[in-house]
Amino acid sequence: MEKANLNGFICQNSSVNRQVFKDGMRDGIPIALGYLAVSFSLGIAAKNAGLSAFQGFLASLLTNASAGEYAGFTVIATMATYLEMFLVILIANSRYLIMSCALSQRMHPDTPWYHRLLIGFDITDELFAITIARPGYLNPFYTYGAMLVTIPCWSIGTALGIIAGNLLSVSLVSAFSVALYGMFLAVIIPPSRKNKIIGLFVLLSFVASYIANYVPYISGLSDATRIILLTIILASLAAVLFPVNQEEQND
């Protein structure tokens, strides 16, 4: 009974978990549609690297990372070694380590290890955003619902992009990618309007990201590395200056 009263935690009542699962599917549909469109360009990159539609589908099914897959397909196209591919993808996807740590802090201590592993399999920027925005402890079934609709669309979009190949114009492929930025705005605007501190740090992140492009040494780093550094700095600053009351967060 105690578990049922924990907001967001795995409830013993299966009907509650089913509803949370449906909520995840509902919130994941806009992301899935964006993935389907954006992964077209990823599929074209995979085709240029010599992958078949099935190979591209399988790569997206197992990787679930746009930047990491782009880097991987680029390395494949240059006939690089496995070690080089490992290092490139590790750097490109290293920001997900921070997201994993953030999600682990929002899980109830009694959450089984297999739920943690399954969620860790598909931590993307968008799924992280909608999951971390939910109040209280995280219920894995919410993420599972979102994963159920987003993973197939990401994989199918990659396969379709390979099939379409160079038939699509560059301008059309670029237009598809705009959908993902629209989803990011939909994720950050509501909490920013609700909480002035969040809004402030959203603005600071924009400014800091722009300045980082011109700061010596930092500007020479990869985009993923700069994102990691800015995330650590701004998140640490927010945690020190505006700590969250854990009891209020879990109510």
Secondary structure, DSSP 8 states (H G I E B T S, - for coil): -TGGGSTTS--S-HHHHHHHHHHHHHHHHHHHHHHHHHHHHHHHHHHHTT--HHHHHHHHHHH--HHHHHHHHHHHHTT--HHHHHHHHHHHTTHHHHHHHHHHHTS-TT--HHHHHHHHHT--HHHHHHHHTSSSS--HHHHHHHHHHHHHHHHHHHHHHHHHGGGS-HHHHHHHHHHHHHHHHHHHHHHHHH-HHHHHHHHHHHHHHHHHTTSTTTTTS-HHHHHHHHHHHHHHHHHHHS---HHHHT-
